């Protein structure tokens, strides 16, 4: 491992998995399982183990986006991985793309986008939310994601660059749609996420009045399976619906 490299330390206690995200450094890492000299990881590789001073063994892993999703600080309900997967799949986001994201929240979507795209610029209207998102992004080691504090309704009118993909997770999405064609590269995608059909209908109306085609609105329902001695069935512990995703191409 290298200095500054972000790692996931995983251990088991009383049949439960515990995870900690930190970075390789010359400092000590403290948890309820004891202290770890992080400099020891300089001599370690991914998949090897390190012990705390209390004898607790941790497996060293390199964290991926689902790990950051689980451990990120929340400022509200983030967009879920199942919906992010639909966005990535239907836009074909790649390493050459630049993305404009609005409604940063905890920064979860911006982080997933930034793990693939060349650059992500994200706007968050609340300064306290923006600070939390910046810290989550910093912990994920993403230096290609920028969070600005500002109202996208106003900021979109002042932008002087173009993007390959625009993602909107804000109550003002319908108001912003008319400005998107002027900042979207030819063949680029607009993606909106909204929790209610009424808001989605407003978005569809705004898109219909702009220069978009290949418009679709989709809902992704996720059902986890429950396994027991009695049998196997969909779990009833979680609600599968989260929101509606509208995707339009310029």
N, C-alpha and C positions, 0 to 999 in steps of 0.2 A: 504494500500500500504506500501512498505518497502523502506528504504533508498537505493538509487542506482537503483531502479526498473525503467525500461524504460516505458514511457507512451505516449499515443497519445491523445492530447487535441484537441477536435473537437468542432467547433462552426459554426454558420450560420450568414452571414452578407449580406444584400440586396439580399437574395435568393440564395446565393452561399455558399458552404461549404468551410471552411478554417480549415486546420489541422496543428498541430505542434507536432513534436516528441522531447521529452526531457526526463529528468530523475528526480525522486523524490530526493530532496536534502534540505539543509538548506538555499539555496540561493533563489533569486527572478528570476522569468522568465518574460522577457519583450517581448511584441509584440505591434503591432499598435492598439491592443484592450486593452492595459493597462498592469499592473503588477500583477503577481500572486505570492503569498508566497507559494513556493513549499512544505514547511513543512506542510501546511494544508492538503496535500494529504496523510499524514501519518495516518490521521483519516478517510480517505475515502476508498471506495471500487470501483472496476471496475463497470462502469455504473452510478455512482453517478456524481454530478456536482460540479464545483468550479467556483467562480466568480473572475474576475479581479477587480482592484481598480476603474475601470471605469464602473463596473456593467455588463460587458459582461460575459455571462454564457458559460462554456465549459463542455462538457461531457468527462469523463475520460474513456479511453479504453486502452487495452493492444495491441500494434501494432503487426501485423503479416507481413509475408514476402511481400505481395503485397503493404503494406504501406511503407515498407523500399524501395521497388522498386520505388515507386513514389517520395520519398523524398531523395533518395541517390544522392550524388554529382556525376556528369557525367564527364568522361574523353573521351567519344566517344559514339557510339551507342551500348547499351548493348544488350545482348541476351534477347529476349522477353519471358514473362511468358508462352506463348503458346508453345514455343520451349522447355523451361525448363520442362514443363509438359510432353512433349513427352520423354525427357531424363529420367525423374523420372519413368514414366510409363513403358518404355521398358527395363530399367535396374533393376527395383525393388529395388532401393536404400533403405537401411534400417539402423537402429541405430547401427548396428555392423560393418558397412562398413568403410573402409579408402579409401580416394579419392585423386588422383593426378589430379590437374587442371592446365592447362597452357593457358596463354593469359588472365590474371586476369582482365585487364581493370579496370572498376569501382568496380569490386568485386561482381557483381550481382549474377552470377551463383554460385560462391563460397559461397555466403550467403545462397542461397536456399539449396545447397548441405549440408552446415554446419548445417542448421536447422533440418536436419534429420540424417546425418551420424555421426559416432563416431569421425572422424577426417578428415580434408581437408587440404592438402598442395597445395598451388597455387603459380605458378611462373609468374612473370611479368618482361619483359625486360626493361621497363622504370621505373626509380626510382620515378619520379613524379607521375606516374599512381599508382605505388605500395603504395605510401603514401596516396593517395586519397582512395584507396581500403581499406587500414588498418583502416582509419578513419570511413568509411562506416560500416565496420565489427565491429568496436568498438562500434559504435552507436547502432548496432543491438544486442549488448550484447553477441556476439559469441566468446567464448574463445577457441573453438576447431578448428578455422580456422587460418592457418598461411600463410602469404604472404611473399615470398622471392623474392628479385630482382635478376634476372638472366635469361640468355637465355636457354630455355628448350632444345634446340638442343645440347647444351653442358652439361647441368645439368643432363639430362636423362641418360647419360653414367656413371655418378658418383653416382647415387642413389643406396643405399644398403638396401632398404626395398621394400616390395611388397605391392600392392594395390588391392582393389577389383574392383574399377572403375577408368578409366583414361578418362578425358575429355580434348579435344584439340580444342581451338578456336584461331588458329594462321595460318599464311600463310605458315609456315614450317611443317604443320601436316604430309604431305607425307614423309618428311625426317625423322620424329620422329618415324613413325609407326614401322619400323624394330626393334626398341629397346624395344617396349612395351611388347612383350611376356616374356622378362626376368624379368620384374617388376610387372607383373600382376598375381594374384592368379588364380589357375585353376577354370574355370567357370566364371571368371571375364569379365568385359565389357570394350571395347574401344568405345568412342563416339567422333566423330569429327563434328565440325560445320563449314560450309564454305558458303560464299555468292554466289559463282559462280560454274557452272557445270564443267568448266575446272579444277578448283582446286579439285573438288569432284572426277573427273575422275582420277586424279593423286593419290588421297587417295585410291580409290578403287583398283588401280593397285598395290600400295604398300601393301595393305591388302591381296590381292590375292597371293602375293609372301611370305607372312608370315603365321604363324600357327593359322589362325582364321577360324571360321565357323559361320553359322547363320548370314551372313552379309546382311544388308539391308540399303538402302538409302531412306529417306523419306522427304517429304516436308509438312509442316503444314500450311494450308491457313486459315486465320481467317477473318470472315466477320461479323461485327457488324450490327444489324438491326436498321433501322430508322423508327420511328413511327410518323405519322402526321395525320392531318384531311383528307388529300388526300388519304392516304393509307400507307401500310407497305411494305418496300423493303429493300434490303441490302444497307447499307450506302456506299457512294462513297467518303467519306472524308479521308479514309485511305487505304493504299496498304496492301493487305493481305499477300503477300510473304515477307519473310525475309531472309531465307537461307535454306541450305540443311543439314540434319543430317544423318550421317552414323554411324550405330551401328554394332559392330562385337563382337563375343564372343570367348574367348579362350578355 
